[in-house]
Amino acid sequence: MNPDLKFGEAYRDNPLLKKSGVQVEYTQEQIDEYVKCSEDPIYFAKKYIKIVNVDEGLINFNMWPFQEEMLHLFVNNRFVITKCPRQVGKTTTTVAYMLWATIFTDTQNCAVLANKGSLARDILSKYQLAYENLPMWLQQGVVTWNKGNVELENGSKIIAASTSSSAIRGGSFNIVFLDEFAFVPNNIAEEFFNSVYPVISSGKKTKIIIVSTPNGMNLFYKLWMDSINKKNNYTNFEIHWSMVPGRDEKWKEETIRNTSERQFKQEFETEFLGSSNTLISGYKLQQLVFNDPIANHDLLKIYEHPIKVGIDESKIDHLYCICVDVSEGKNLDSSAFSVIDISQTPYKQVATYKSSSITPMLFPTVIYNTARYYNDAYVLVEINNNPQVADSLHVDFEYENLWKIFTGNKKPQQLSAGFARGIQMGLKMSPQVKAIGCSNLKTLIEGDKLVINDFDTYSELTTFVHQKNSFSAEDGANDDMVMSLVIFSWVSTQQYFKEIVNHDIRKQIQLENMNQIDDDVLPAPIIEDGLEHDFQIMDGDLWEVADGNEIYSKFIRNRLERL
C-alpha cells in the first residue's frame, strides 16, 4: 500500500490510485507546487510526468524544445494540426496536455480517437501510466478506470475509440484528439467531419487537436494545406526529423539503407506522397490545385455557376456535359458525376456530386435538376450494372440531351444522337472504353487541357493506380469521381462530341504548337519605296490609287503578262 494512502482509500486495491472522496492534507509546499503546476503545463510535465523509455524504462518526461512549443500551442489555440515524423514523442506530448487539462480543470471531457480502436486504447494507457505515477496530492480521486474510459471526481472524463461518424456522437467534449488522422480511410474521415465536427465545434472553447504522419493526399492533406493558405482556423505546426536529438545525416543514411528512400520521405521527411504507378504522374499531381466550392446543395458542390446570356450579355451560353458513374453497391462505392464546361479548352470541372447512399430511383432527379441548371447540359450515364438511371432520364423525365451509344455491326461503342438501330441509353464501361478513357485523361490533365477543381477528385487521382493491365483505385480507396472523368475523356475522343463543341482538342494542340513556331520566326520586313500614295473611298472601302509607274503596278503587270 502506498504510504500516502490508508487502508480502503485505494481505488479497487490499486495502491497507485486513490478513490473518489479521499481527503488529502496538503503541506504549504504542496499547495505552492499545485498552484505552479496548474499555471504552467510545461513545468508540470517535465517535473511530474513519467514515461517509458525503450532503453531506460520508467523515466521523467524530459521534453525537447519542439515538444514544449507543441504543448504551448495546445494550451493557447482551439484548433491545432501537427505534421510530424515517426517516433518524435507527439503522442506523449498530447497525453501530457490532456493529463494537465483533466486534473487542473473541472469537467473537462476529452476524446482520444485513432484510425484503430486498439491504438486509441494504447494512447489512453499512456495517460493512465502517467496518472498512476503522479504524487497522491496531485491526483484527483478516481470514479471509473478501465481500458476505454477514465472518470475523475472533479468531473473530468477521457474516452478512447476509433475515428468514426458515431464514435462521439451525442457527447459534449472540450478536447478531441485525432491521432494518425491521415491513416483514417477517406470515406470515414469525411463522415466523421460531416456528422461529428459541427457538434464539437459548436462550443466557444472546444479544442480539436490533429496529429499525424502524412499518408498521401487525403483529408489530412487538405486540412493541412488549408491551414497553410489561411483557409481554415487551424494553427499548423511541423516537426522535422532533425529536431530530435541524435538524428543527423549519418542517422538518415543508415535509416534509408535499412528501409528505402521513399519510405524515409513519407515517414520522416513528412512529404505528402501519393501512391506509386498512378495514372497521372506524381510530378503533375503535385502541381494540381484544388479549390473550395462556392456553393453546396445537397452534396452537389458548385465551383462555377453556369454562364448564361441572360446573366451576362457580353458572353454566350456555355456548353456543359455531365458524365455519370453509377454505384455498383460494392465496397462503399458511390454514385457520382462531374459537370464539365466544354465551351472552350481547357475543359473545366465546374461541379461534382458524390453519394454512397442515394438510390437509383432518386439519382436521376439529381442529374436532371443539375443538367437543367447547367444550360440543359448533355448527359452520358454509365449503365454496366444499373441501366435504371439512364432509362429514367429517357422515359420518366424525357430529357432530350441524353447522349446515346451506337453499338451496331460489331463496331466499338460510339457516341450518337440516338436516331438509329442498335442504340443503348448509356455507356458500358468495357476494357476498350476504359483504356481509351484512361489514356486520354492522362493526356488532358498532363497537357493542361482539363482543369480539376474538386478535392475528392484530386485525392482519388493520387490512388488511381495500375493494376492487372488496367487502372483502378488501390485497396481501401475509391475511384468514383475519377471514373466520371474517364467517361468524359472517352467522350472527348468521339467525332459526334467534336461536332457538338465545334473543335478538336488534338487540332487545337497542333495549332498552338504551330503558333509557337510562327512566333519564333522574324516578321517579314516592310519596304518603303519613298513614294507618296493617293487613297480614295469606294463603296465604303479604302483603295490605294496606283500609278502606272509605281513598282507595285509594274509587278502586277509583269505577273499578268506571264499568264
ZAMARGU-4260 file (C-alpha; in steps of 0.2 Angstrom, whole numbers, plus 5000, padded with zeros to 4 digits):
<rodrens>
0) 5000/5000/5000 | 5006/5017/4996 | 5011/5026/5012 | 5001/5041/5007 | 4985/5030/5007
5) 4977/5022/5021 | 4968/5005/5021 | 4952/5007/5010 | 4957/5023/5001 | 4965/5015/4986
10) 4954/5013/4970 | 4950/4994/4968 | 4965/4990/4978 | 4977/4998/4966 | 4990/5006/4978
15) 4994/5019/4964 | 4977/5027/4963 | 4966/5035/4976 | 4947/5033/4975 | 4934/5046/4975
20) 4931/5056/4991 | 4948/5053/5000 | 4953/5068/5009 | 4971/5074/5007 | 4980/5086/5019
25) 4992/5097/5009 | 5008/5105/5016 | 5011/5123/5011 | 5025/5117/4999 | 5012/5105/4990
30) 5000/5119/4989 | 5013/5130/4981 | 5018/5116/4969 | 5000/5113/4965 | 4997/5131/4960
35) 5013/5132/4950 | 5008/5116/4940 | 4991/5122/4937 | 4998/5138/4929 | 5012/5130/4920
40) 5009/5114/4910 | 5027/5113/4904 | 5034/5114/4922 | 5021/5101/4927 | 5025/5089/4913
45) 5044/5090/4915 | 5044/5088/4934 | 5029/5075/4937 | 5025/5065/4921 | 5033/5048/4919
50) 5036/5039/4903 | 5043/5023/4897 | 5059/5023/4888 | 5064/5008/4877 | 5081/5008/4884
55) 5080/5016/4902 | 5062/5010/4907 | 5052/5022/4918 | 5059/5040/4917 | 5054/5058/4919
60) 5047/5066/4903 | 5062/5077/4898 | 5054/5087/4885 | 5063/5093/4869 | 5061/5111/4864
65) 5049/5107/4850 | 5038/5097/4862 | 5037/5112/4874 | 5032/5123/4859 | 5019/5110/4854
70) 5012/5109/4871 | 5011/5128/4872 | 5001/5128/4855 | 4989/5116/4863 | 4986/5127/4878
75) 4983/5143/4868 | 4974/5138/4852 | 4957/5130/4849 | 4962/5121/4833 | 4979/5114/4830
80) 4986/5102/4816 | 5003/5095/4818 | 5013/5086/4804 | 5027/5076/4811 | 5038/5061/4808
85) 5038/5044/4817 | 5044/5042/4834 | 5045/5060/4839 | 5035/5059/4855 | 5020/5068/4848
90) 5008/5056/4857 | 5017/5058/4873 | 5016/5077/4872 | 4997/5076/4868 | 4994/5065/4883
95) 5004/5077/4894 | 4992/5091/4889 | 4976/5080/4892 | 4983/5075/4909 | 4986/5093/4914
100) 4969/5098/4907 | 4959/5085/4916 | 4967/5087/4933 | 4968/5105/4935 | 4951/5110/4926
105) 4934/5103/4932 | 4923/5094/4920 | 4935/5093/4905 | 4928/5079/4893 | 4942/5073/4882
110) 4940/5060/4867 | 4955/5051/4860 | 4952/5045/4843 | 4963/5035/4831 | 4962/5025/4815
115) 4960/5009/4825 | 4952/5007/4842 | 4967/4997/4849 | 4978/5012/4845 | 4966/5024/4854
120) 4966/5012/4869 | 4985/5012/4869 | 4986/5031/4870 | 4974/5030/4885 | 4985/5018/4893
125) 4999/5030/4892 | 4988/5043/4900 | 4984/5030/4914 | 5003/5026/4916 | 5007/5044/4919
130) 4992/5047/4930 | 4997/5032/4941 | 5015/5039/4944 | 5009/5056/4950 | 5010/5060/4968
135) 4994/5057/4978 | 4992/5075/4982 | 4992/5079/4963 | 4979/5066/4959 | 4960/5068/4958
140) 4950/5053/4965 | 4946/5040/4953 | 4927/5036/4949 | 4930/5025/4933 | 4946/5017/4927
145) 4946/5004/4913 | 4954/5002/4896 | 4942/5013/4886 | 4936/5026/4899 | 4943/5036/4914
150) 4932/5047/4925 | 4939/5058/4939 | 4930/5065/4954 | 4932/5083/4948 | 4920/5078/4933
155) 4933/5076/4920 | 4932/5061/4908 | 4943/5054/4894 | 4937/5040/4882 | 4946/5031/4869
160) 4938/5025/4852 | 4941/5023/4834 | 4938/5038/4822 | 4920/5035/4815 | 4905/5045/4812
165) 4897/5038/4828 | 4912/5037/4839 | 4907/5053/4850 | 4890/5057/4843 | 4879/5065/4856
170) 4893/5068/4868 | 4899/5085/4874 | 4918/5087/4873 | 4931/5100/4877 | 4946/5092/4869
175) 4946/5080/4854 | 4962/5072/4850 | 4964/5064/4832 | 4979/5053/4831 | 4986/5047/4815
180) 4972/5055/4806 | 4980/5053/4789 | 4978/5034/4791 | 4959/5035/4793 | 4950/5029/4777
185) 4944/5045/4767 | 4926/5040/4767 | 4926/5038/4786 | 4936/5054/4789 | 4923/5063/4779
190) 4909/5055/4788 | 4917/5060/4804 | 4919/5078/4800 | 4901/5079/4792 | 4892/5072/4807
195) 4903/5075/4822 | 4913/5091/4819 | 4898/5103/4819 | 4893/5096/4837 | 4911/5098/4844
200) 4914/5114/4836 | 4898/5122/4842 | 4906/5127/4858 | 4917/5143/4860 | 4931/5134/4869
205) 4931/5116/4862 | 4948/5111/4856 | 4952/5100/4841 | 4970/5093/4840 | 4975/5083/4824
210) 4992/5075/4824 | 4998/5063/4810 | 5012/5057/4799 | 5007/5061/4781 | 4999/5047/4771
215) 4995/5053/4753 | 4984/5067/4748 | 4968/5064/4758 | 4958/5075/4771 | 4973/5077/4782
220) 4982/5084/4767 | 4968/5096/4763 | 4966/5102/4781 | 4985/5105/4782 | 4986/5114/4765
225) 4970/5125/4770 | 4979/5129/4786 | 4995/5135/4777 | 4984/5145/4765 | 4974/5153/4779
230) 4958/5144/4773 | 4953/5137/4790 | 4956/5141/4808 | 4969/5128/4812 | 4986/5133/4818
235) 4999/5122/4809 | 5015/5115/4817 | 5028/5105/4808 | 5041/5094/4816 | 5056/5089/4806
240) 5066/5074/4810 | 5082/5084/4813 | 5073/5092/4828 | 5075/5076/4838 | 5092/5075/4847
245) 5104/5061/4839 | 5096/5062/4822 | 5109/5068/4810 | 5114/5065/4792 | 5123/5049/4797
250) 5106/5043/4806 | 5097/5047/4790 | 5109/5037/4778 | 5108/5022/4790 | 5088/5023/4790
255) 5087/5024/4771 | 5099/5010/4770 | 5088/4999/4781 | 5072/5004/4773 | 5070/5014/4757
260) 5072/5032/4751 | 5053/5033/4748 | 5048/5027/4765 | 5060/5039/4773 | 5052/5054/4763
265) 5035/5049/4769 | 5038/5044/4787 | 5052/5056/4792 | 5053/5070/4779 | 5034/5071/4781
270) 5031/5073/4762 | 5013/5070/4756 | 5017/5056/4743 | 5004/5048/4733 | 5004/5030/4728
275) 5016/5024/4715 | 5011/5019/4697 | 4997/5032/4697 | 4989/5036/4680 | 4994/5054/4682
280) 5012/5057/4685 | 5017/5061/4703 | 5026/5077/4697 | 5009/5083/4689 | 4999/5078/4704
285) 5010/5089/4715 | 5006/5104/4703 | 4987/5102/4703 | 4977/5114/4713 | 4960/5111/4721
290) 4948/5124/4726 | 4934/5126/4738 | 4916/5126/4731 | 4907/5142/4730 | 4891/5134/4735
295) 4884/5117/4741 | 4867/5110/4738 | 4863/5093/4745 | 4880/5085/4741 | 4881/5095/4724
300) 4897/5105/4725 | 4897/5120/4714 | 4914/5128/4709 | 4907/5139/4695 | 4889/5144/4691
305) 4883/5141/4673 | 4886/5156/4661 | 4870/5161/4653 | 4866/5175/4641 | 4853/5182/4652
310) 4865/5184/4666 | 4879/5192/4656 | 4875/5198/4639 | 4893/5200/4635 | 4895/5181/4635
315) 4887/5167/4625 | 4879/5152/4633 | 4892/5140/4638 | 4890/5121/4634 | 4891/5108/4648
320) 4891/5090/4649 | 4888/5078/4664 | 4897/5061/4665 | 4889/5049/4677 | 4896/5034/4686
325) 4883/5024/4694 | 4887/5014/4710 | 4889/4996/4709 | 4885/4994/4728 | 4901/4986/4732
330) 4915/4992/4744 | 4905/5008/4749 | 4906/5014/4731 | 4897/5030/4727 | 4886/5036/4713
335) 4895/5051/4706 | 4896/5064/4692 | 4906/5078/4686 | 4899/5093/4677 | 4912/5099/4663
340) 4912/5115/4654 | 4915/5110/4636 | 4913/5128/4628 | 4932/5130/4626 | 4948/5122/4631
345) 4955/5119/4644 | 4939/5110/4648 | 4934/5114/4666 | 4926/5104/4680 | 4913/5116/4687
350) 4903/5105/4698 | 4903/5087/4706 | 4891/5076/4715 | 4895/5060/4726 | 4884/5050/4737
355) 4886/5032/4744 | 4868/5032/4750 | 4857/5039/4736 | 4846/5026/4727 | 4844/5023/4708
360) 4826/5029/4710 | 4832/5046/4717 | 4848/5048/4707 | 4840/5053/4690 | 4831/5068/4699
365) 4848/5075/4705 | 4855/5073/4687 | 4840/5080/4679 | 4840/5096/4690 | 4858/5098/4688
370) 4858/5096/4669 | 4843/5109/4668 | 4853/5121/4679 | 4868/5120/4668 | 4860/5126/4652
375) 4852/5109/4648 | 4869/5100/4649 | 4872/5085/4639 | 4872/5069/4649 | 4880/5052/4647
380) 4877/5038/4660 | 4887/5023/4663 | 4875/5008/4663 | 4886/4992/4666 | 4876/4987/4682
385) 4861/4998/4683 | 4853/5005/4667 | 4838/5011/4678 | 4846/5028/4680 | 4848/5031/4661
390) 4831/5024/4657 | 4823/5035/4670 | 4831/5051/4662 | 4825/5045/4645 | 4807/5039/4649
395) 4802/5047/4665 | 4810/5064/4663 | 4810/5064/4643 | 4827/5073/4644 | 4832/5077/4626
400) 4850/5080/4629 | 4854/5062/4635 | 4868/5055/4624 | 4865/5038/4617 | 4878/5025/4612
405) 4878/5016/4595 | 4883/4998/4596 | 4878/4990/4579 | 4888/4980/4567 | 4900/4973/4580
410) 4909/4990/4580 | 4916/4998/4595 | 4904/5009/4605 | 4901/5026/4598 | 4893/5042/4604
415) 4877/5045/4594 | 4862/5057/4593 | 4851/5042/4595 | 4842/5040/4579 | 4847/5023/4573
420) 4845/5005/4577 | 4857/4997/4589 | 4856/5012/4601 | 4858/5010/4620 | 4854/5023/4633
425) 4871/5024/4640 | 4889/5019/4640 | 4895/5002/4645 | 4912/5003/4653 | 4921/4989/4643
430) 4940/4986/4644 | 4942/4996/4627 | 4932/5011/4633 | 4942/5012/4650 | 4959/5010/4641
435) 4954/5024/4629 | 4947/5035/4643 | 4962/5032/4655 | 4974/5036/4641 | 4965/5052/4636
440) 4963/5058/4654 | 4981/5057/4656 | 4984/5067/4640 | 4971/5080/4645 | 4977/5083/4663
445) 4996/5082/4660 | 4993/5093/4644 | 4984/5106/4655 | 4968/5103/4644 | 4957/5098/4659
450) 4956/5109/4675 | 4951/5099/4691 | 4943/5109/4704 | 4936/5096/4716 | 4947/5090/4730
455) 4939/5072/4731 | 4943/5070/4713 | 4961/5076/4716 | 4963/5064/4731 | 4956/5049/4721
460) 4969/5053/4707 | 4983/5050/4719 | 4977/5032/4722 | 4971/5028/4705 | 4985/5016/4700
465) 4990/5002/4688 | 4983/4985/4692 | 4981/4970/4682 | 4983/4978/4665 | 4971/4992/4669
470) 4969/5006/4681 | 4958/5007/4697 | 4958/5013/4715 | 4971/5004/4726 | 4964/4994/4741
475) 4955/5004/4753 | 4952/5019/4741 | 4938/5023/4729 | 4938/5030/4711 | 4920/5035/4708
480) 4925/5053/4704 | 4939/5048/4693 | 4928/5036/4683 | 4917/5051/4679 | 4932/5059/4671
485) 4937/5043/4662 | 4920/5043/4654 | 4922/5061/4649 | 4939/5058/4642 | 4932/5044/4631
490) 4918/5056/4626 | 4930/5069/4620 | 4938/5057/4608 | 4921/5054/4599 | 4918/5063/4582
495) 4900/5067/4587 | 4907/5076/4603 | 4919/5086/4592 | 4905/5091/4580 | 4895/5097/4595
500) 4909/5108/4603 | 4915/5113/4585 | 4933/5110/4589 | 4945/5095/4590 | 4957/5096/4605
505) 4971/5087/4595 | 4970/5100/4582 | 4970/5114/4594 | 4986/5107/4602 | 4994/5106/4585
510) 4988/5124/4581 | 4996/5130/4597 | 5012/5122/4593 | 5012/5130/4575 | 5008/5147/4583
515) 5023/5145/4594 | 5034/5141/4579 | 5027/5156/4570 | 5031/5167/4585 | 5049/5162/4584
520) 5051/5167/4566 | 5056/5185/4562 | 5042/5195/4554 | 5044/5200/4535 | 5052/5217/4533
525) 5041/5231/4526 | 5050/5240/4512 | 5046/5259/4510 | 5049/5265/4492 | 5049/5283/4497
530) 5034/5287/4485 | 5019/5296/4491 | 5002/5286/4488 | 4985/5293/4485 | 4969/5285/4493
535) 4951/5286/4489 | 4935/5278/4496 | 4924/5267/4485 | 4908/5259/4491 | 4914/5261/4509
540) 4931/5253/4506 | 4948/5262/4506 | 4958/5259/4490 | 4975/5265/4485 | 4976/5274/4468
545) 4990/5265/4459 | 5002/5275/4447 | 5007/5265/4431 | 5025/5269/4435 | 5025/5263/4453
550) 5034/5247/4457 | 5018/5238/4463 | 5009/5241/4447 | 5024/5235/4437 | 5025/5220/4447
555) 5007/5216/4444 | 5008/5220/4425 | 5023/5208/4424 | 5014/5194/4433 | 4999/5196/4421
560) 5010/5196/4406 | 5017/5179/4411 | 5000/5171/4412
</rodrens>
